[in-house]
Amino acid sequence: MKYAGYIVFILGIFVASSYAARPGDLKLPEGQEPTPKQRLVAWKDVALGPFALGLLLMVGGAVMARRRPAASGEVATAELKAGGKLPPEELLAHLADALERLDVSSLTDLNKAPIADRIEGLLEDEVAQFLDAREELVERLGLGKFAQMIGDFAAFERNLARSWSALTDSAYEEVPPSLERASAALDRARKAFPG
């Protein structure tokens, strides 16, 4: 909704400015200069309607761009997905699923790279995307519940990063416990969301 508002606002600027400068059709005897009032009346006859439409688009676009999500925190899932983003609950479910799929039972120097790359991708993409939704989450959960949830999420992120660091340092014995702690913290964070 925010980006649509920006587009409508910019369209309004374009329409209003195009018609603001449009001269009216004056039919005066040759050599006679029009008065300001005559120019204004001629402009009004030609451009007032489209100019007013441009102003309405600007105001409507500004309202759309500044509009916040509903108090319940509902944001159109389709709109988020259209921008390549998932709602916070789906991000947490995706992260939990990704952790379950990581096979760290027999780590060696030969098989650590793809696992480390996958963990790095989760930290850079999904974790960053979840953190970008902070304002929405505060509105949805309330400040107290958000604080508890984000503390659990931070523990998840910290342990996930620790597992990546252990992998890259070939400290393989530290990877499974770090991922277990990350998974437990993520489960606690997911409990903040109903359903």
C-alpha positions in Angstrom: 0.0 0.0 0.0 2.9 2.3 0.8 4.5 2.0 -2.6 1.2 2.4 -4.4 0.7 5.6 -2.4 4.1 6.9 -3.7 3.1 6.1 -7.2 -0.2 7.8 -7.0 1.4 10.9 -5.3 4.0 11.2 -8.1 1.3 10.8 -10.8 -0.6 13.6 -9.1 2.4 15.8 -9.1 2.9 15.1 -12.8 -0.8 15.8 -13.7 -1.1 18.9 -11.6 2.2 20.5 -12.8 1.3 19.7 -16.4 -1.9 21.6 -16.2 -0.8 24.4 -13.8 1.5 25.8 -16.5 -1.0 25.4 -19.4 -2.0 28.7 -20.9 -5.7 29.4 -21.6 -7.1 30.1 -25.1 -7.4 33.9 -25.2 -9.2 35.6 -28.1 -8.2 39.3 -27.9 -7.9 42.0 -30.5 -4.4 42.1 -32.0 -2.0 44.1 -29.9 -4.1 44.0 -26.8 -2.4 42.5 -23.7 -4.6 40.2 -21.5 -5.2 41.2 -17.9 -4.3 38.8 -15.1 -8.1 38.1 -14.6 -8.5 37.3 -18.3 -5.6 34.9 -18.1 -7.0 33.2 -15.0 -10.4 32.8 -16.5 -9.0 31.4 -19.7 -6.7 28.9 -17.7 -9.7 27.9 -15.6 -11.7 27.0 -18.7 -9.0 24.8 -20.1 -7.0 23.3 -17.1 -8.9 23.6 -13.8 -10.5 20.2 -13.9 -7.3 18.2 -14.6 -5.3 20.4 -12.2 -7.8 19.6 -9.4 -7.6 15.9 -10.3 -3.8 16.1 -9.9 -4.2 17.7 -6.5 -6.6 15.0 -5.4 -4.2 12.3 -6.6 -1.4 14.0 -4.6 -3.5 14.1 -1.4 -4.8 10.5 -1.9 -1.3 9.2 -2.6 0.1 10.9 0.5 -2.7 9.4 2.7 -2.1 6.0 1.2 1.7 6.2 1.7 1.4 7.3 5.3 -1.4 4.9 6.3 -0.3 2.3 8.9 -1.5 -1.3 9.0 -4.7 -2.0 10.9 -4.5 -2.0 14.7 -4.9 -5.8 14.6 -1.7 -5.9 12.6 -3.3 -7.4 9.5 -1.2 -6.7 6.4 -2.2 -8.1 3.1 -0.2 -11.3 2.7 -0.5 -11.0 -1.1 1.1 -7.5 -1.0 4.0 -8.8 1.1 4.5 -11.8 -1.1 4.4 -9.6 -4.2 7.4 -7.8 -2.9 9.2 -11.1 -2.3 8.5 -10.9 1.4 6.7 -13.3 3.8 4.7 -12.4 6.8 6.6 -12.7 10.1 4.9 -16.0 11.2 5.7 -17.6 7.8 9.3 -16.4 8.1 9.6 -18.1 11.5 8.1 -21.3 10.2 10.4 -21.2 7.2 13.4 -20.7 9.6 12.3 -23.6 11.8 11.9 -25.8 8.7 15.4 -24.8 7.4 16.9 -25.7 10.8 15.3 -29.1 10.8 16.7 -29.8 7.3 20.3 -29.0 8.3 22.2 -32.3 8.6 25.1 -31.7 11.0 25.5 -35.3 12.2 28.8 -36.0 10.5 30.6 -32.7 9.7 34.0 -32.7 8.0 36.1 -30.2 6.1 34.6 -31.7 2.9 30.9 -31.2 3.6 30.9 -28.0 5.8 30.8 -25.4 3.0 27.2 -26.0 1.8 25.9 -26.0 5.4 27.8 -22.9 6.3 26.5 -21.2 3.1 22.9 -22.1 4.0 23.2 -20.8 7.5 24.8 -17.6 6.2 21.9 -17.2 3.7 19.4 -17.6 6.5 21.2 -14.9 8.6 21.4 -12.4 5.7 18.0 -13.0 4.2 15.3 -14.4 6.4 16.6 -13.1 9.7 17.2 -9.6 8.2 13.7 -9.6 6.7 12.1 -10.6 10.0 13.9 -7.8 11.8 12.7 -5.3 9.1 9.1 -6.0 10.3 9.8 -4.6 13.8 7.2 -1.8 13.6 4.5 -4.1 12.4 5.3 -6.6 15.1 5.2 -4.0 17.9 1.7 -2.9 16.7 0.5 -6.5 16.4 1.9 -7.9 19.6 2.1 -4.9 21.9 5.4 -3.7 23.4 5.6 -6.2 26.3 4.9 -9.3 24.2 7.2 -8.0 21.4 10.1 -7.5 23.8 9.8 -11.1 25.0 9.5 -12.4 21.5 12.4 -10.4 20.1 14.6 -11.5 23.1 13.9 -15.1 22.1 14.5 -14.3 18.4 17.8 -12.6 19.3 18.9 -15.8 21.2 18.0 -17.8 18.1 20.0 -15.4 15.8 23.0 -15.4 18.2 23.1 -19.3 18.4 22.6 -19.6 14.6 25.6 -17.2 14.1 27.6 -19.2 16.6 26.9 -22.4 14.7 28.1 -20.7 11.5 31.3 -19.5 13.2 32.0 -22.9 14.6 31.6 -24.4 11.2 34.0 -22.0 9.6 36.5 -22.5 12.4 36.1 -26.3 12.1 34.9 -26.6 15.7 32.4 -29.2 14.6 31.5 -30.4 18.1 30.0 -26.9 18.9 27.7 -26.9 15.8 24.9 -29.3 16.9 24.5 -27.8 20.4 24.4 -24.3 18.9 21.7 -25.3 16.4 19.7 -27.0 19.2 19.8 -23.8 21.3 18.8 -21.8 18.2 15.9 -24.1 17.5 14.7 -23.9 21.1 14.9 -20.1 21.1 13.0 -20.0 17.8 10.3 -22.2 19.2 9.8 -19.8 22.1 9.7 -16.8 19.7 7.0 -18.6 17.6 4.8 -19.0 20.7 4.2 -15.2 20.7 2.0 -15.6 17.6 -1.5 -17.0 18.0 -2.3 -20.2 16.1 
